[in-house]
Amino acid sequence: MPPRMLPEPTPETRHFWDGCKEGELRLQRCTSCQDSYFPPRPFCPKCGNREVEVYRASGKAVLWSYVINHRPRPDMGTEPYAIAVVKLDEGPTMMTNIVDCPQTPEALKLDMPLQVSFARQNDDISLPLFAPAK
């Protein structure tokens, strides 16, 4: 099986990937309007302010939407898996995978509480995945 395709951190996203490597979900927040956002960028997408800060998010979310991929790419294994959009407690949405539960509509209930976990891929990248909250 080929290795999983991984992101290439950039100067704008390095804080996010460094946080994942350390087991922290890091978001950005505008210092003017206080809007939290994802994905990382050097300005607030709501008001355009360039004064933003990085902070540690709670890692809590709810399942907002998903699709179950029954024909995975070769680098994703052979079993069906959920491609999901989660809504973080801090407000932003994030595309991710749901883990540690059956990949079925019966198990994946919209608005179910989730918690982030991190899957180490190599020395530089750990991916944020979400599992049902305990």
C-alpha positions, 0 to 999 in steps of 0.5 A: 500500500502506498504511504498516505498523502500528507500535508506540507506545512507552510509558514502560515500553517506551521503553528497548527501542525506543530500543535498537532505534533504536541497533541494540541489543536491550535486555532487562530483568533482575531484580536479585533473582532475575536472571531476564531477561524480555520484554516490558518491564514495571516488575516481575519476572514471576517473583518480583514484584520492582520492582528491575529493570535494562536491559541489552544482550542478545547478539541471538542466538536460535534459531527456536522456532516459526513459521507462514508467513502466505500471506495477508498484510495489505496493509501487509505486502506481497504475499509470504508471510512467517514469523511466528516465536517465537524463544528468545533466548540470555538465556532470554526468547522474542520474537515477530518475523519471520524475514528474509534466507532463503526463507520455506519449511519447508525453509529455516526449521528449528526450533532454527536459530541466528538473529541480530537485525537491525533494520529502520528504519521511521521516525525513532523505530522500528526493528523487531527482526527475525531472520535465520539466523546466519552 
